[in-house]
Amino acid sequence: MRQVTAVRMLTAVNSGFPSDIHGLVTAQMKQDARQFTIVHLGTIHGLAQVISEGEQRWLVNSPIDLRTFNEGY
């Protein structure tokens, strides 16, 4: 049995450098990406929290840090 999942592919904004304001990386939808891509679970390295920053843009909190999560909400 193969374990797979559907993911949305994002691309880092600002070459993946964290923001000076909040210290998180901003990501946006890849221009050429499908709505969802199927990947094997073994290729996922860890969890990340994504916080909506507007239309098709997110802040990425990786690894998940509860202090930052609580400040975001």
PDB file of N, CA, C and O in Angstrom:
ATOM      1  N   MET A   1       0.832  -1.167   0.000  1.00  0.00           N
ATOM      2  CA  MET A   1       0.000   0.000   0.000  1.00  0.00           C
ATOM      3  C   MET A   1       0.891   1.250   0.000  1.00  0.00           C
ATOM      4  O   MET A   1       1.847   1.338   0.771  1.00  0.00           O
ATOM      5  N   ARG A   2       0.572   2.200  -0.860  1.00  0.00           N
ATOM      6  CA  ARG A   2       1.303   3.462  -0.913  1.00  0.00           C
ATOM      7  C   ARG A   2       0.535   4.531  -0.157  1.00  0.00           C
ATOM      8  O   ARG A   2      -0.685   4.645  -0.279  1.00  0.00           O
ATOM      9  N   GLN A   3       1.260   5.304   0.617  1.00  0.00           N
ATOM     10  CA  GLN A   3       0.631   6.392   1.353  1.00  0.00           C
ATOM     11  C   GLN A   3       0.950   7.701   0.645  1.00  0.00           C
ATOM     12  O   GLN A   3       2.110   8.099   0.545  1.00  0.00           O
ATOM     13  N   VAL A   4      -0.082   8.359   0.159  1.00  0.00           N
ATOM     14  CA  VAL A   4       0.081   9.604  -0.583  1.00  0.00           C
ATOM     15  C   VAL A   4      -0.837  10.673   0.009  1.00  0.00           C
ATOM     16  O   VAL A   4      -1.749  10.372   0.779  1.00  0.00           O
ATOM     17  N   THR A   5      -0.581  11.905  -0.359  1.00  0.00           N
ATOM     18  CA  THR A   5      -1.417  13.012   0.070  1.00  0.00           C
ATOM     19  C   THR A   5      -1.474  14.056  -1.031  1.00  0.00           C
ATOM     20  O   THR A   5      -0.622  14.084  -1.919  1.00  0.00           O
ATOM     21  N   ALA A   6      -2.476  14.909  -0.967  1.00  0.00           N
ATOM     22  CA  ALA A   6      -2.605  16.013  -1.915  1.00  0.00           C
ATOM     23  C   ALA A   6      -2.084  17.282  -1.249  1.00  0.00           C
ATOM     24  O   ALA A   6      -2.475  17.603  -0.127  1.00  0.00           O
ATOM     25  N   VAL A   7      -1.206  17.998  -1.934  1.00  0.00           N
ATOM     26  CA  VAL A   7      -0.625  19.233  -1.392  1.00  0.00           C
ATOM     27  C   VAL A   7      -0.759  20.358  -2.410  1.00  0.00           C
ATOM     28  O   VAL A   7      -0.879  20.120  -3.611  1.00  0.00           O
ATOM     29  N   ARG A   8      -0.735  21.575  -1.909  1.00  0.00           N
ATOM     30  CA  ARG A   8      -0.670  22.753  -2.771  1.00  0.00           C
ATOM     31  C   ARG A   8       0.788  23.171  -2.839  1.00  0.00           C
ATOM     32  O   ARG A   8       1.465  23.276  -1.816  1.00  0.00           O
ATOM     33  N   MET A   9       1.260  23.405  -4.038  1.00  0.00           N
ATOM     34  CA  MET A   9       2.652  23.795  -4.218  1.00  0.00           C
ATOM     35  C   MET A   9       2.775  25.308  -4.136  1.00  0.00           C
ATOM     36  O   MET A   9       2.069  26.043  -4.827  1.00  0.00           O
ATOM     37  N   LEU A  10       3.689  25.765  -3.273  1.00  0.00           N
ATOM     38  CA  LEU A  10       3.932  27.187  -3.082  1.00  0.00           C
ATOM     39  C   LEU A  10       5.362  27.519  -3.468  1.00  0.00           C
ATOM     40  O   LEU A  10       6.202  26.627  -3.595  1.00  0.00           O
ATOM     41  N   THR A  11       5.632  28.786  -3.653  1.00  0.00           N
ATOM     42  CA  THR A  11       6.987  29.239  -3.926  1.00  0.00           C
ATOM     43  C   THR A  11       7.315  30.372  -2.960  1.00  0.00           C
ATOM     44  O   THR A  11       6.447  31.179  -2.627  1.00  0.00           O
ATOM     45  N   ALA A  12       8.554  30.433  -2.515  1.00  0.00           N
ATOM     46  CA  ALA A  12       8.960  31.450  -1.545  1.00  0.00           C
ATOM     47  C   ALA A  12       9.061  32.818  -2.218  1.00  0.00           C
ATOM     48  O   ALA A  12       9.495  32.938  -3.364  1.00  0.00           O
ATOM     49  N   VAL A  13       8.653  33.833  -1.482  1.00  0.00           N
ATOM     50  CA  VAL A  13       8.776  35.229  -1.912  1.00  0.00           C
ATOM     51  C   VAL A  13      10.083  35.771  -1.343  1.00  0.00           C
ATOM     52  O   VAL A  13      10.538  35.303  -0.299  1.00  0.00           O
ATOM     53  N   ASN A  14      10.694  36.748  -2.009  1.00  0.00           N
ATOM     54  CA  ASN A  14      11.920  37.387  -1.525  1.00  0.00           C
ATOM     55  C   ASN A  14      13.054  36.371  -1.347  1.00  0.00           C
ATOM     56  O   ASN A  14      13.809  36.433  -0.377  1.00  0.00           O
ATOM     57  N   SER A  15      13.160  35.442  -2.291  1.00  0.00           N
ATOM     58  CA  SER A  15      14.213  34.414  -2.290  1.00  0.00           C
ATOM     59  C   SER A  15      14.214  33.560  -1.026  1.00  0.00           C
ATOM     60  O   SER A  15      15.230  32.945  -0.703  1.00  0.00           O
ATOM     61  N   GLY A  16      13.091  33.510  -0.306  1.00  0.00           N
ATOM     62  CA  GLY A  16      12.988  32.683   0.887  1.00  0.00           C
ATOM     63  C   GLY A  16      13.559  33.298   2.143  1.00  0.00           C
ATOM     64  O   GLY A  16      13.646  32.632   3.174  1.00  0.00           O
ATOM     65  N   PHE A  17      13.956  34.580   2.075  1.00  0.00           N
ATOM     66  CA  PHE A  17      14.492  35.240   3.260  1.00  0.00           C
ATOM     67  C   PHE A  17      13.354  35.624   4.206  1.00  0.00           C
ATOM     68  O   PHE A  17      12.318  36.110   3.754  1.00  0.00           O
ATOM     69  N   PRO A  18      13.533  35.413   5.511  1.00  0.00           N
ATOM     70  CA  PRO A  18      12.493  35.794   6.478  1.00  0.00           C
ATOM     71  C   PRO A  18      12.310  37.313   6.509  1.00  0.00           C
ATOM     72  O   PRO A  18      13.248  38.066   6.245  1.00  0.00           O
ATOM     73  N   SER A  19      11.113  37.744   6.828  1.00  0.00           N
ATOM     74  CA  SER A  19      10.791  39.160   6.944  1.00  0.00           C
ATOM     75  C   SER A  19      11.478  39.766   8.160  1.00  0.00           C
ATOM     76  O   SER A  19      11.612  39.111   9.194  1.00  0.00           O
ATOM     77  N   ASP A  20      11.909  41.008   8.037  1.00  0.00           N
ATOM     78  CA  ASP A  20      12.489  41.720   9.183  1.00  0.00           C
ATOM     79  C   ASP A  20      11.418  42.032  10.226  1.00  0.00           C
ATOM     80  O   ASP A  20      11.738  42.215  11.400  1.00  0.00           O
ATOM     81  N   ILE A  21      10.161  42.093   9.815  1.00  0.00           N
ATOM     82  CA  ILE A  21       9.074  42.471  10.709  1.00  0.00           C
ATOM     83  C   ILE A  21       8.681  41.319  11.630  1.00  0.00           C
ATOM     84  O   ILE A  21       8.646  41.485  12.850  1.00  0.00           O
ATOM     85  N   HIS A  22       8.386  40.153  11.058  1.00  0.00           N
ATOM     86  CA  HIS A  22       7.888  39.039  11.865  1.00  0.00           C
ATOM     87  C   HIS A  22       8.786  37.808  11.854  1.00  0.00           C
ATOM     88  O   HIS A  22       8.514  36.850  12.576  1.00  0.00           O
ATOM     89  N   GLY A  23       9.831  37.809  11.066  1.00  0.00           N
ATOM     90  CA  GLY A  23      10.781  36.699  11.055  1.00  0.00           C
ATOM     91  C   GLY A  23      10.306  35.449  10.348  1.00  0.00           C
ATOM     92  O   GLY A  23      10.914  34.388  10.494  1.00  0.00           O
ATOM     93  N   LEU A  24       9.218  35.553   9.576  1.00  0.00           N
ATOM     94  CA  LEU A  24       8.682  34.400   8.859  1.00  0.00           C
ATOM     95  C   LEU A  24       8.871  34.569   7.359  1.00  0.00           C
ATOM     96  O   LEU A  24       8.948  35.688   6.852  1.00  0.00           O
ATOM     97  N   VAL A  25       8.945  33.454   6.666  1.00  0.00           N
ATOM     98  CA  VAL A  25       9.038  33.457   5.210  1.00  0.00           C
ATOM     99  C   VAL A  25       7.634  33.612   4.634  1.00  0.00           C
ATOM    100  O   VAL A  25       6.678  33.039   5.157  1.00  0.00           O
ATOM    101  N   THR A  26       7.510  34.389   3.556  1.00  0.00           N
ATOM    102  CA  THR A  26       6.238  34.533   2.863  1.00  0.00           C
ATOM    103  C   THR A  26       6.268  33.638   1.627  1.00  0.00           C
ATOM    104  O   THR A  26       7.275  33.558   0.924  1.00  0.00           O
ATOM    105  N   ALA A  27       5.141  32.965   1.377  1.00  0.00           N
ATOM    106  CA  ALA A  27       5.025  32.088   0.208  1.00  0.00           C
ATOM    107  C   ALA A  27       3.764  32.462  -0.559  1.00  0.00           C
ATOM    108  O   ALA A  27       2.824  33.030  -0.003  1.00  0.00           O
ATOM    109  N   GLN A  28       3.762  32.134  -1.841  1.00  0.00           N
ATOM    110  CA  GLN A  28       2.592  32.380  -2.680  1.00  0.00           C
ATOM    111  C   GLN A  28       2.389  31.189  -3.602  1.00  0.00           C
ATOM    112  O   GLN A  28       3.287  30.367  -3.781  1.00  0.00           O
ATOM    113  N   MET A  29       1.197  31.107  -4.185  1.00  0.00           N
ATOM    114  CA  MET A  29       0.903  30.021  -5.122  1.00  0.00           C
ATOM    115  C   MET A  29       1.878  30.080  -6.292  1.00  0.00           C
ATOM    116  O   MET A  29       2.170  31.160  -6.807  1.00  0.00           O
ATOM    117  N   LYS A  30       2.383  28.920  -6.712  1.00  0.00           N
ATOM    118  CA  LYS A  30       3.214  28.872  -7.906  1.00  0.00           C
ATOM    119  C   LYS A  30       2.350  29.210  -9.114  1.00  0.00           C
ATOM    120  O   LYS A  30       1.210  28.757  -9.215  1.00  0.00           O
ATOM    121  N   GLN A  31       2.883  29.987 -10.005  1.00  0.00           N
ATOM    122  CA  GLN A  31       2.128  30.424 -11.174  1.00  0.00           C
ATOM    123  C   GLN A  31       1.722  29.258 -12.065  1.00  0.00           C
ATOM    124  O   GLN A  31       0.642  29.274 -12.654  1.00  0.00           O
ATOM    125  N   ASP A  32       2.580  28.250 -12.167  1.00  0.00           N
ATOM    126  CA  ASP A  32       2.322  27.132 -13.073  1.00  0.00           C
ATOM    127  C   ASP A  32       1.810  25.881 -12.342  1.00  0.00           C
ATOM    128  O   ASP A  32       1.786  24.794 -12.920  1.00  0.00           O
ATOM    129  N   ALA A  33       1.403  26.030 -11.081  1.00  0.00           N
ATOM    130  CA  ALA A  33       1.002  24.865 -10.288  1.00  0.00           C
ATOM    131  C   ALA A  33      -0.461  24.497 -10.523  1.00  0.00           C
ATOM    132  O   ALA A  33      -1.302  25.357 -10.785  1.00  0.00           O
ATOM    133  N   ARG A  34      -0.741  23.207 -10.423  1.00  0.00           N
ATOM    134  CA  ARG A  34      -2.120  22.741 -10.424  1.00  0.00           C
ATOM    135  C   ARG A  34      -2.721  23.052  -9.068  1.00  0.00           C
ATOM    136  O   ARG A  34      -2.005  23.421  -8.138  1.00  0.00           O
ATOM    137  N   GLN A  35      -4.031  22.906  -8.950  1.00  0.00           N
ATOM    138  CA  GLN A  35      -4.688  23.161  -7.668  1.00  0.00           C
ATOM    139  C   GLN A  35      -4.071  22.292  -6.570  1.00  0.00           C
ATOM    140  O   GLN A  35      -3.736  22.792  -5.496  1.00  0.00           O
ATOM    141  N   PHE A  36      -3.922  21.001  -6.838  1.00  0.00           N
ATOM    142  CA  PHE A  36      -3.290  20.081  -5.892  1.00  0.00           C
ATOM    143  C   PHE A  36      -2.338  19.167  -6.636  1.00  0.00           C
ATOM    144  O   PHE A  36      -2.552  18.859  -7.808  1.00  0.00           O
ATOM    145  N   THR A  37      -1.282  18.732  -5.956  1.00  0.00           N
ATOM    146  CA  THR A  37      -0.325  17.780  -6.498  1.00  0.00           C
ATOM    147  C   THR A  37      -0.281  16.590  -5.548  1.00  0.00           C
ATOM    148  O   THR A  37      -0.283  16.777  -4.331  1.00  0.00           O
ATOM    149  N   ILE A  38      -0.243  15.378  -6.075  1.00  0.00           N
ATOM    150  CA  ILE A  38      -0.175  14.166  -5.256  1.00  0.00           C
ATOM    151  C   ILE A  38       1.295  13.829  -5.004  1.00  0.00           C
ATOM    152  O   ILE A  38       2.082  13.735  -5.946  1.00  0.00           O
ATOM    153  N   VAL A  39       1.664  13.648  -3.730  1.00  0.00           N
ATOM    154  CA  VAL A  39       3.039  13.295  -3.380  1.00  0.00           C
ATOM    155  C   VAL A  39       3.042  12.115  -2.415  1.00  0.00           C
ATOM    156  O   VAL A  39       2.068  11.884  -1.698  1.00  0.00           O
ATOM    157  N   HIS A  40       4.133  11.382  -2.404  1.00  0.00           N
ATOM    158  CA  HIS A  40       4.332  10.265  -1.482  1.00  0.00           C
ATOM    159  C   HIS A  40       4.649  10.841  -0.102  1.00  0.00           C
ATOM    160  O   HIS A  40       5.442  11.776   0.008  1.00  0.00           O
ATOM    161  N   LEU A  41       4.043  10.298   0.944  1.00  0.00           N
ATOM    162  CA  LEU A  41       4.253  10.811   2.300  1.00  0.00           C
ATOM    163  C   LEU A  41       5.721  10.785   2.724  1.00  0.00           C
ATOM    164  O   LEU A  41       6.145  11.598   3.545  1.00  0.00           O
ATOM    165  N   GLY A  42       6.487   9.865   2.173  1.00  0.00           N
ATOM    166  CA  GLY A  42       7.894   9.763   2.535  1.00  0.00           C
ATOM    167  C   GLY A  42       8.721  10.960   2.096  1.00  0.00           C
ATOM    168  O   GLY A  42       9.835  11.146   2.586  1.00  0.00           O
ATOM    169  N   THR A  43       8.200  11.780   1.181  1.00  0.00           N
ATOM    170  CA  THR A  43       8.945  12.953   0.720  1.00  0.00           C
ATOM    171  C   THR A  43       8.702  14.181   1.594  1.00  0.00           C
ATOM    172  O   THR A  43       9.347  15.212   1.402  1.00  0.00           O
ATOM    173  N   ILE A  44       7.778  14.083   2.551  1.00  0.00           N
ATOM    174  CA  ILE A  44       7.487  15.210   3.436  1.00  0.00           C
ATOM    175  C   ILE A  44       8.443  15.144   4.620  1.00  0.00           C
ATOM    176  O   ILE A  44       8.518  14.124   5.305  1.00  0.00           O
ATOM    177  N   HIS A  45       9.175  16.233   4.863  1.00  0.00           N
ATOM    178  CA  HIS A  45      10.210  16.252   5.896  1.00  0.00           C
ATOM    179  C   HIS A  45       9.714  16.717   7.254  1.00  0.00           C
ATOM    180  O   HIS A  45      10.340  16.421   8.272  1.00  0.00           O
ATOM    181  N   GLY A  46       8.607  17.435   7.288  1.00  0.00           N
ATOM    182  CA  GLY A  46       8.113  17.928   8.567  1.00  0.00           C
ATOM    183  C   GLY A  46       6.871  18.780   8.377  1.00  0.00           C
ATOM    184  O   GLY A  46       6.391  18.978   7.261  1.00  0.00           O
ATOM    185  N   LEU A  47       6.364  19.277   9.498  1.00  0.00           N
ATOM    186  CA  LEU A  47       5.166  20.091   9.482  1.00  0.00           C
ATOM    187  C   LEU A  47       5.525  21.569   9.369  1.00  0.00           C
ATOM    188  O   LEU A  47       6.603  21.995   9.781  1.00  0.00           O
ATOM    189  N   ALA A  48       4.616  22.326   8.813  1.00  0.00           N
ATOM    190  CA  ALA A  48       4.750  23.775   8.788  1.00  0.00           C
ATOM    191  C   ALA A  48       3.360  24.365   8.938  1.00  0.00           C
ATOM    192  O   ALA A  48       2.386  23.845   8.394  1.00  0.00           O
ATOM    193  N   GLN A  49       3.284  25.437   9.670  1.00  0.00           N
ATOM    194  CA  GLN A  49       2.024  26.159   9.816  1.00  0.00           C
ATOM    195  C   GLN A  49       2.017  27.260   8.761  1.00  0.00           C
ATOM    196  O   GLN A  49       3.015  27.961   8.592  1.00  0.00           O
ATOM    197  N   VAL A  50       0.911  27.416   8.058  1.00  0.00           N
ATOM    198  CA  VAL A  50       0.775  28.513   7.098  1.00  0.00           C
ATOM    199  C   VAL A  50      -0.357  29.420   7.562  1.00  0.00           C
ATOM    200  O   VAL A  50      -1.456  28.957   7.866  1.00  0.00           O
ATOM    201  N   ILE A  51      -0.073  30.708   7.610  1.00  0.00           N
ATOM    202  CA  ILE A  51      -1.017  31.712   8.085  1.00  0.00           C
ATOM    203  C   ILE A  51      -1.371  32.606   6.912  1.00  0.00           C
ATOM    204  O   ILE A  51      -0.485  33.194   6.291  1.00  0.00           O
ATOM    205  N   SER A  52      -2.649  32.715   6.602  1.00  0.00           N
ATOM    206  CA  SER A  52      -3.091  33.511   5.458  1.00  0.00           C
ATOM    207  C   SER A  52      -2.674  34.967   5.623  1.00  0.00           C
ATOM    208  O   SER A  52      -2.844  35.568   6.684  1.00  0.00           O
ATOM    209  N   GLU A  53      -2.120  35.518   4.538  1.00  0.00           N
ATOM    210  CA  GLU A  53      -1.705  36.920   4.521  1.00  0.00           C
ATOM    211  C   GLU A  53      -2.443  37.666   3.413  1.00  0.00           C
ATOM    212  O   GLU A  53      -2.057  38.777   3.048  1.00  0.00           O
ATOM    213  N   GLY A  54      -3.471  37.078   2.893  1.00  0.00           N
ATOM    214  CA  GLY A  54      -4.218  37.711   1.815  1.00  0.00           C
ATOM    215  C   GLY A  54      -4.490  36.721   0.706  1.00  0.00           C
ATOM    216  O   GLY A  54      -4.380  35.509   0.895  1.00  0.00           O
ATOM    217  N   GLU A  55      -4.843  37.240  -0.439  1.00  0.00           N
ATOM    218  CA  GLU A  55      -5.189  36.416  -1.594  1.00  0.00           C
ATOM    219  C   GLU A  55      -3.973  35.644  -2.101  1.00  0.00           C
ATOM    220  O   GLU A  55      -3.058  36.235  -2.675  1.00  0.00           O
ATOM    221  N   GLN A  56      -3.958  34.347  -1.894  1.00  0.00           N
ATOM    222  CA  GLN A  56      -2.926  33.424  -2.372  1.00  0.00           C
ATOM    223  C   GLN A  56      -1.526  33.745  -1.853  1.00  0.00           C
ATOM    224  O   GLN A  56      -0.539  33.506  -2.549  1.00  0.00           O
ATOM    225  N   ARG A  57      -1.432  34.291  -0.621  1.00  0.00           N
ATOM    226  CA  ARG A  57      -0.146  34.533   0.035  1.00  0.00           C
ATOM    227  C   ARG A  57      -0.247  34.056   1.479  1.00  0.00           C
ATOM    228  O   ARG A  57      -1.268  34.246   2.140  1.00  0.00           O
ATOM    229  N   TRP A  58       0.832  33.430   1.961  1.00  0.00           N
ATOM    230  CA  TRP A  58       0.849  32.892   3.316  1.00  0.00           C
ATOM    231  C   TRP A  58       2.178  33.168   3.991  1.00  0.00           C
ATOM    232  O   TRP A  58       3.212  33.293   3.334  1.00  0.00           O
ATOM    233  N   LEU A  59       2.137  33.260   5.318  1.00  0.00           N
ATOM    234  CA  LEU A  59       3.344  33.277   6.131  1.00  0.00           C
ATOM    235  C   LEU A  59       3.605  31.838   6.532  1.00  0.00           C
ATOM    236  O   LEU A  59       2.677  31.113   6.891  1.00  0.00           O
ATOM    237  N   VAL A  60       4.863  31.418   6.472  1.00  0.00           N
ATOM    238  CA  VAL A  60       5.222  30.033   6.778  1.00  0.00           C
ATOM    239  C   VAL A  60       5.985  30.000   8.092  1.00  0.00           C
ATOM    240  O   VAL A  60       7.034  30.629   8.228  1.00  0.00           O
ATOM    241  N   ASN A  61       5.446  29.258   9.064  1.00  0.00           N
ATOM    242  CA  ASN A  61       6.061  29.083  10.369  1.00  0.00           C
ATOM    243  C   ASN A  61       6.570  27.647  10.442  1.00  0.00           C
ATOM    244  O   ASN A  61       5.807  26.723  10.723  1.00  0.00           O
ATOM    245  N   SER A  62       7.851  27.468  10.189  1.00  0.00           N
ATOM    246  CA  SER A  62       8.415  26.133  10.160  1.00  0.00           C
ATOM    247  C   SER A  62       9.771  26.152  10.851  1.00  0.00           C
ATOM    248  O   SER A  62      10.626  26.924  10.415  1.00  0.00           O
ATOM    249  N   PRO A  63      10.034  25.385  11.870  1.00  0.00           N
ATOM    250  CA  PRO A  63       9.105  24.438  12.465  1.00  0.00           C
ATOM    251  C   PRO A  63       8.025  25.173  13.254  1.00  0.00           C
ATOM    252  O   PRO A  63       8.176  26.344  13.602  1.00  0.00           O
ATOM    253  N   ILE A  64       6.956  24.476  13.521  1.00  0.00           N
ATOM    254  CA  ILE A  64       5.843  25.088  14.225  1.00  0.00           C
ATOM    255  C   ILE A  64       6.311  25.549  15.609  1.00  0.00           C
ATOM    256  O   ILE A  64       6.886  24.779  16.377  1.00  0.00           O
ATOM    257  N   ASP A  65       6.054  26.793  15.896  1.00  0.00           N
ATOM    258  CA  ASP A  65       6.480  27.448  17.121  1.00  0.00           C
ATOM    259  C   ASP A  65       5.229  28.032  17.772  1.00  0.00           C
ATOM    260  O   ASP A  65       4.636  28.967  17.235  1.00  0.00           O
ATOM    261  N   LEU A  66       4.820  27.494  18.923  1.00  0.00           N
ATOM    262  CA  LEU A  66       3.572  27.914  19.542  1.00  0.00           C
ATOM    263  C   LEU A  66       3.568  29.389  19.930  1.00  0.00           C
ATOM    264  O   LEU A  66       2.512  30.022  19.902  1.00  0.00           O
ATOM    265  N   ARG A  67       4.720  29.953  20.292  1.00  0.00           N
ATOM    266  CA  ARG A  67       4.770  31.375  20.638  1.00  0.00           C
ATOM    267  C   ARG A  67       4.381  32.224  19.427  1.00  0.00           C
ATOM    268  O   ARG A  67       3.558  33.132  19.540  1.00  0.00           O
ATOM    269  N   THR A  68       4.975  31.927  18.270  1.00  0.00           N
ATOM    270  CA  THR A  68       4.651  32.662  17.051  1.00  0.00           C
ATOM    271  C   THR A  68       3.218  32.413  16.637  1.00  0.00           C
ATOM    272  O   THR A  68       2.540  33.335  16.185  1.00  0.00           O
ATOM    273  N   PHE A  69       2.737  31.175  16.783  1.00  0.00           N
ATOM    274  CA  PHE A  69       1.352  30.856  16.443  1.00  0.00           C
ATOM    275  C   PHE A  69       0.387  31.709  17.265  1.00  0.00           C
ATOM    276  O   PHE A  69      -0.566  32.271  16.724  1.00  0.00           O
ATOM    277  N   ASN A  70       0.632  31.803  18.555  1.00  0.00           N
ATOM    278  CA  ASN A  70      -0.259  32.569  19.434  1.00  0.00           C
ATOM    279  C   ASN A  70      -0.205  34.061  19.138  1.00  0.00           C
ATOM    280  O   ASN A  70      -1.217  34.748  19.283  1.00  0.00           O
ATOM    281  N   GLU A  71       0.954  34.582  18.724  1.00  0.00           N
ATOM    282  CA  GLU A  71       1.055  35.996  18.363  1.00  0.00           C
ATOM    283  C   GLU A  71       0.310  36.268  17.065  1.00  0.00           C
ATOM    284  O   GLU A  71      -0.224  37.362  16.879  1.00  0.00           O
ATOM    285  N   GLY A  72       0.264  35.300  16.171  1.00  0.00           N
ATOM    286  CA  GLY A  72      -0.422  35.460  14.883  1.00  0.00           C
ATOM    287  C   GLY A  72      -1.920  35.522  15.033  1.00  0.00           C
ATOM    288  O   GLY A  72      -2.609  36.084  14.181  1.00  0.00           O
ATOM    289  N   TYR A  73      -2.433  34.956  16.099  1.00  0.00           N
ATOM    290  CA  TYR A  73      -3.876  34.942  16.320  1.00  0.00           C
ATOM    291  C   TYR A  73      -4.177  35.696  17.567  1.00  0.00           C
ATOM    292  O   TYR A  73      -5.341  35.815  17.951  1.00  0.00           O
TER     293      TYR A  73
END
